[in-house]
Amino acid sequence: MIETFYDVMRRQGITRRSFLKFCSLTAASLGLSPAFAPKIAHAMETKPRIPVLWLHGLECTCCSESFIRSGHPLAKDVILSMLSLDYDDTIMAAAGHNAEAIVTEIVEKYKGNYILAVEGNPPLAEDGMYCIIGGKPFVEQLKYAAESCKAIISWGSCASWGCVQAAKPNPTRATPVHKVPGLADKPIIKVPGCPPIAEVMTAVVAYLLTFDKLPTLDKQGRPQMFYSQRIHDKCYRRPHFDAGQFVEHWDDEAARQGQCLYKMGCKGPTTYNACSTVKWNEGTSFPIQSGHGCIGCSEDGFWDKGSFYQRLTDINQFGIEANADAVGGTAAAVVGAGVAVHAGLTALHRAKQPGDKQPGAEQ
Amino acid sequence: MSQPKPPIYVYEAPVRIWHAPNGLAIVALAVTGYLIAAPLPSPGGEASEHFLMGYIRFGHFAAGYLLAIGLLGRLYWAYAGNAHARQIFLPPLLSAHFWDGVRQEVLWYAFIAKAPRHYIGHNPLAILAMHFVLVWGSLFMIVTGFALYGEGEGQGSWQWALFSSWVLPLFGDSQSVHSWHHLVMWLIVCFVLIHVYVAIREDKLSGQSMLATIVNGWRTFKDDKPIDDAHRP
């Protein structure tokens, strides 16, 4: 018989009291009412544990690093044991052929019942030779594991959008999970961020495992509960933005006073994530609070949007580091000069033809 | 010299009344929009004493609503008004005569043709510019503008439901929508520069009224040259 979550937790030495605390915490972090805590508890006591395969493609492991630093130690312990990560090549003890055998075992044993978590993405160029796992291209492992999974979680910006390895010119053709050709048609939850917030990651897993269904996703496939608002909407420096008070240099008085970082290129106004509310490292801080603008790491193609320190995106078709103002301002100046020259030519043209009366020139 | 052609009533009151606030809204939108992307120097003191960026953004949004509602009203009048009211919305792109008129107008501006043709409404080149730059440009700005506005209003708002929900995925991300919104602003600024220049120039040189027509709606002619309105049925 397959163990329930509760069995697993008890076996891991977690007391019932701690278990119930975790259920309330999870309910709170998912934005549910307190009435849901017992429901979560009931689900975890009765439902069989769903195994999770955590695959790694082209990535930097920052997602895993974030995940294991989930703010509430309790939640971390419980979820890690809950997941028990049947396969995660970065943090599991097994290695080599023994480890790779687990993938096949999970796929065979839990057909259609396991969650596939993908960190990083597969490079497609040269038949996927730029990322080899256990002697085979990662893209093949990904397709194989996706074939029989229940749902896919795309961890981080790599799996969700492509991130740095897919930035122009993308020599290895690194491709985000949802765009991999020939991948089984499974529901995909994107949890973008470089890395995503630990509590967001654990909450998504907890939601999937306890409710046995996908959280509500937005049109781009991100869980709405964490990605429905911009950093800017909940930023504690927002009053300075509305007042028009901006940091102009990193060492000016405004910077010391903690004014708005908009002019320093903060991408908070265009970035959907929960950093300004959930924050990082047990709610200690987040980039803007530490004095640096948001770089928009959870947005699609953020590496290709120009400098992190400018508001306007670079438009490289018009030369290196041209932005909308450079392009548009130049166009307007050229048109303005053209108008002036044309008006001058018109006057000259008419002065040259005193005998040739233009229609209506004289009444 | 024979008698000039008699004046013709071209632009009905709704078209003329739309023109001025629409122009003012475009100027206000360009100025406030530029200041949103590149804000003014910071005022000192406490944040609670100021609302500079707030007022600039308010001005932008209010002018944006004016532009959008104005275009809706103008579209209605294209339906309800006379044939000239439809001109900038339905250019006769399949008519060879229309394109000949465009060619002739280009030659006129290149100082090659001696005189332009006479038109009751807009000349064919003007129709092209107004249709593709002003009408579609305004529509683009309204759609992307409301999409950006909907981001601030939040996912429960009608702006989000009608605009942001599909515009953001279409462009991929919010930053790209900002960039395009900004670029098309400059396109419309270029249009305004040329629009004002040629209106004054044509008033002086083309033998037909322009500036007075903007105000009173009547097109007067200074001679009896034949009228060549490609758009007329």
Interface residues (C-beta under 8 A of the other chain):
Chain A: D218 K219 Q220 Q224 S228 Q229 R230 D233 P239 H240 F241 D242 A243 G244 Q245 F246 E248 A254 Q259 Y262 K263 K267 P269 T270 T271 Y272 G296 E299 D300 G301 F302 K305 R311 L312 T313 I315 N323 A324 D325 V327 G328 G329 A331 A332 V335 G336 V339 H342 A343 L345 T346 H349 R350 D356 Q358 P359 G360 A361 Q363
Chain B: Y34 A37 A38 P39 L40 P41 S42 P43 A47 S48 E49 H50 F51 L52 M53 G54 I56 Y109 F111 K114 A115 E151 G152 G154 Q155 S165 W166 L168 P169 G172 D173 S174 Q175 S176 H178 S179 H182 L183 M185 W186 L187 V189 C190 L193 I194 Y197 R201 L205 S206 G207 Q208 K222 D223 K225
